[in-house]
């Protein structure tokens, strides 16, 4: 059988996408990158395993070296491949990290002028449902880990920055024990966004620490109660408490005068 003309395959590709009134047909490099991505995620090589050589890929697809290199660059931008230079270089498989989503989200929000108040509003709308999802789904070990994080945050009441770091770590633990990968990713994205804002407005928090201490104490108390509700499977109670905690944070953000400040990306 004769080798198929890549241009012909491209023209009639089922991967063609309609954009407005025009039909966009993917480039050959995009089709190759898509095939490689599917194969990598189907076969699940170990991180660090080498992809087939450039020569092997050229022979397999019957395309030029620049086309293969462009396909590999696409995979690199998708964080599925790392390319090392030198005698022992080449393309190697890697698993994407959650931070790539957080960074892209943060840059998008910052570029579009999203404010601290808007971030708080979104969190009040979304987070309670994420927390409620976990109710009754966590193991005793997961509950113990969450209680340990709350205890650590309670011990940091007099250190605003350490208090903030402990709050971020609580989200990380929620993500690690979450049985749903998409919800876990959302929790990690929120953790990273919160971390960036803590670094941005931390000085304002420090200046208002005496006034906000009572709120910090209540924050820890609420978290302890939320963990109790998660353990007992009480969805509505966990969601209601988390909502009130976020609303208190929103009031504090307004009180210290940073609500209209733009958010910061990682």
C-alpha positions as CSV (number, residue, x, y, z in Angstrom):
1,X,0.0,0.0,0.0
2,X,1.4,3.4,-0.9
3,X,2.1,5.9,1.7
4,X,-0.8,8.3,2.2
5,X,-0.2,12.0,1.3
6,X,-0.2,13.9,4.7
7,X,-1.8,16.9,2.9
8,X,-4.6,14.7,1.7
9,X,-5.1,13.2,5.2
10,X,-5.0,16.7,6.6
11,X,-7.6,18.0,4.2
12,X,-10.1,15.2,5.0
13,X,-9.2,14.8,8.7
14,X,-12.1,14.0,11.0
15,X,-10.2,16.2,13.5
16,X,-11.2,19.3,11.4
17,X,-12.7,22.0,13.6
18,X,-15.3,24.6,12.6
19,X,-14.3,28.1,13.7
20,X,-16.9,30.7,12.9
21,X,-17.9,30.3,9.2
22,X,-14.5,28.7,8.3
23,X,-13.4,25.1,8.7
24,X,-10.0,24.9,10.3
25,X,-8.0,21.8,9.4
26,X,-5.2,20.9,11.9
27,X,-1.7,21.0,10.7
28,X,0.1,17.7,10.2
29,X,2.3,18.4,13.3
30,X,-0.9,18.9,15.4
31,X,-2.3,15.6,14.2
32,X,0.9,13.8,15.0
33,X,1.0,15.5,18.5
34,X,-2.6,14.5,19.1
35,X,-1.8,10.8,18.1
36,X,1.3,10.8,20.3
37,X,-0.6,12.2,23.3
38,X,-3.2,9.5,23.0
39,X,-0.6,6.8,22.8
40,X,1.4,8.2,25.7
41,X,-1.7,8.4,27.9
42,X,-2.9,5.0,26.8
43,X,0.4,3.1,27.4
44,X,1.4,5.2,30.5
45,X,5.2,5.1,30.3
46,X,7.0,6.0,33.5
47,X,8.0,9.7,33.8
48,X,11.5,10.1,32.3
49,X,11.0,7.3,29.7
50,X,12.2,8.4,26.2
51,X,9.9,8.8,23.3
52,X,10.8,7.1,20.0
53,X,13.7,8.9,18.3
54,X,13.2,11.6,15.8
55,X,14.2,9.2,13.0
56,X,11.7,6.6,14.1
57,X,8.9,9.2,14.2
58,X,9.8,10.5,10.8
59,X,9.8,7.0,9.3
60,X,6.5,6.2,11.0
61,X,4.6,9.2,9.8
62,X,6.5,9.9,6.5
63,X,7.0,13.6,7.3
64,X,9.9,16.0,7.6
65,X,12.2,16.7,10.6
66,X,10.7,20.2,11.2
67,X,7.2,18.6,11.4
68,X,8.2,16.1,14.0
69,X,10.0,18.8,16.0
70,X,7.0,21.0,15.9
71,X,4.8,18.0,17.1
72,X,7.2,17.4,20.0
73,X,7.2,21.2,20.9
74,X,3.4,21.0,21.1
75,X,3.6,18.1,23.6
76,X,6.2,20.2,25.5
77,X,3.8,23.1,25.8
78,X,1.2,20.7,27.1
79,X,3.7,19.5,29.8
80,X,3.6,15.9,28.5
81,X,7.2,16.0,27.3
82,X,10.5,17.5,28.5
83,X,13.2,17.9,25.9
84,X,16.8,17.7,27.0
85,X,19.7,18.9,24.9
86,X,23.1,17.3,24.3
87,X,24.4,13.8,23.6
88,X,22.0,12.2,26.1
89,X,19.1,14.5,25.3
90,X,15.8,13.9,23.5
91,X,12.1,14.0,24.4
92,X,11.1,12.2,27.6
93,X,7.6,11.6,29.0
94,X,6.5,13.6,32.0
95,X,3.2,14.0,33.8
96,X,1.6,17.5,33.9
97,X,1.5,19.1,37.4
98,X,-1.5,20.9,38.8
99,X,0.5,24.1,39.0
100,X,0.4,24.6,35.2
101,X,-3.4,25.0,35.6
102,X,-3.0,27.4,38.5
103,X,-0.5,29.5,36.7
104,X,-2.6,29.8,33.6
105,X,-5.7,30.6,35.6
106,X,-3.9,33.2,37.6
107,X,-2.4,34.9,34.6
108,X,-5.7,34.9,32.8
109,X,-7.5,36.4,35.8
110,X,-4.8,39.0,36.5
111,X,-4.6,40.0,32.8
112,X,-8.4,40.6,32.8
113,X,-8.3,42.8,35.9
114,X,-10.0,40.4,38.4
115,X,-10.2,41.9,41.9
116,X,-9.8,40.4,45.3
117,X,-13.5,40.9,45.9
118,X,-14.4,39.0,42.7
119,X,-12.2,36.1,43.8
120,X,-13.9,36.1,47.2
121,X,-17.4,36.1,45.5
122,X,-16.4,33.2,43.3
123,X,-15.0,31.2,46.2
124,X,-18.2,31.8,48.2
125,X,-20.2,30.4,45.2
126,X,-18.0,27.4,44.4
127,X,-16.1,26.2,47.4
128,X,-18.9,25.1,49.7
129,X,-20.1,22.6,47.1
130,X,-16.5,21.2,46.8
131,X,-16.3,20.8,50.6
132,X,-19.8,19.3,50.7
133,X,-18.8,16.7,48.1
134,X,-16.3,15.3,50.6
135,X,-18.8,14.7,53.4
136,X,-19.0,11.0,54.2
137,X,-16.4,10.1,51.6
138,X,-13.2,10.3,53.6
139,X,-11.3,7.6,55.4
140,X,-10.4,7.8,59.1
141,X,-6.8,8.5,58.0
142,X,-7.9,11.4,55.8
143,X,-10.0,12.8,58.6
144,X,-7.0,12.5,61.0
145,X,-4.8,14.4,58.5
146,X,-7.3,17.2,58.1
147,X,-7.5,17.5,61.9
148,X,-3.7,17.7,62.2
149,X,-3.7,20.6,59.6
150,X,-6.3,22.4,61.6
151,X,-4.4,22.0,64.8
152,X,-1.2,23.3,63.1
153,X,-3.1,26.4,61.9
154,X,-4.5,26.9,65.4
155,X,-1.0,27.0,66.7
156,X,-0.1,29.7,64.2
157,X,-2.7,32.3,65.4
158,X,0.0,34.8,66.4
159,X,1.9,34.5,63.1
160,X,-0.2,35.8,60.3
161,X,2.0,34.5,57.5
162,X,2.4,31.0,59.0
163,X,-1.4,31.0,59.6
164,X,-1.9,31.7,55.9
165,X,0.6,28.9,54.9
166,X,-1.2,26.5,57.1
167,X,-4.5,27.5,55.5
168,X,-3.0,26.8,52.0
169,X,-1.7,23.4,53.3
170,X,-5.3,22.5,54.4
171,X,-6.4,22.9,50.8
172,X,-3.5,20.7,49.6
173,X,-4.5,18.0,52.1
174,X,-8.2,18.3,51.0
175,X,-7.0,17.7,47.4
176,X,-4.8,14.7,48.3
177,X,-7.6,12.9,50.1
178,X,-10.3,13.8,47.6
179,X,-11.6,10.8,45.7
180,X,-12.5,12.8,42.5
181,X,-9.5,14.0,40.4
182,X,-11.3,17.0,38.9
183,X,-12.4,18.3,42.2
184,X,-9.0,17.6,43.6
185,X,-7.5,19.8,40.8
186,X,-10.0,22.6,41.6
187,X,-8.9,22.5,45.2
188,X,-5.2,22.7,44.3
189,X,-5.9,25.6,41.9
190,X,-7.7,27.4,44.7
191,X,-4.8,26.7,47.0
192,X,-2.3,28.2,44.6
193,X,-4.5,31.3,44.0
194,X,-4.9,31.8,47.7
195,X,-1.1,31.5,48.1
196,X,-0.5,34.2,45.6
197,X,-3.0,36.6,47.3
198,X,-1.5,35.9,50.7
199,X,1.9,37.0,49.4
200,X,0.3,40.0,47.8
201,X,-1.8,41.3,50.7
202,X,0.2,39.8,53.6
203,X,1.5,43.1,54.8
204,X,-2.1,44.5,55.1
205,X,-3.0,41.4,57.1
206,X,-0.1,41.9,59.4
207,X,-1.0,45.5,60.0
208,X,-4.5,44.5,61.0
209,X,-3.5,41.4,62.9
210,X,-4.8,42.7,66.3
211,X,-8.2,43.4,64.8
212,X,-8.4,40.2,62.8
213,X,-7.1,37.8,65.6
214,X,-10.6,37.0,66.8
215,X,-11.6,36.2,63.3
216,X,-8.6,33.9,63.0
217,X,-9.6,32.1,66.1
218,X,-13.1,31.6,64.8
219,X,-11.7,30.5,61.5
220,X,-9.9,27.6,63.2
221,X,-13.0,26.7,65.2
222,X,-15.1,26.6,62.1
223,X,-12.6,24.3,60.4
224,X,-12.7,21.9,63.3
225,X,-16.5,21.8,63.0
226,X,-16.4,21.3,59.3
227,X,-14.0,18.3,59.6
228,X,-16.5,16.9,62.2
229,X,-19.3,17.3,59.6
230,X,-17.2,15.7,56.9
231,X,-16.5,12.7,59.1
232,X,-20.2,12.3,59.9
233,X,-21.4,12.9,56.3
234,X,-23.4,16.0,57.1
235,X,-23.3,17.8,53.7
236,X,-25.5,20.8,54.3
237,X,-23.9,21.6,57.7
238,X,-20.4,21.5,56.2
239,X,-21.4,23.7,53.2
240,X,-23.2,26.2,55.5
241,X,-20.2,26.6,57.8
242,X,-17.7,26.9,55.0
243,X,-19.9,29.6,53.4
244,X,-20.0,31.6,56.6
245,X,-16.2,31.3,57.0
246,X,-15.7,32.6,53.5
247,X,-18.1,35.4,54.0
248,X,-16.1,36.4,57.1
249,X,-12.9,36.5,55.1
250,X,-14.7,38.6,52.5
251,X,-15.7,41.2,55.2
252,X,-12.1,41.3,56.5
253,X,-10.8,41.8,52.9
254,X,-13.1,44.8,52.6
255,X,-12.2,46.1,56.1
256,X,-8.5,46.2,55.4
257,X,-9.1,48.0,52.1
258,X,-7.8,45.4,49.5
259,X,-11.1,44.3,48.0
260,X,-10.7,46.4,44.9
261,X,-7.0,45.4,44.4
262,X,-6.3,43.2,41.4
263,X,-5.4,39.6,42.1
264,X,-1.9,38.4,41.6
265,X,-0.8,35.3,39.6
266,X,1.7,32.8,40.9
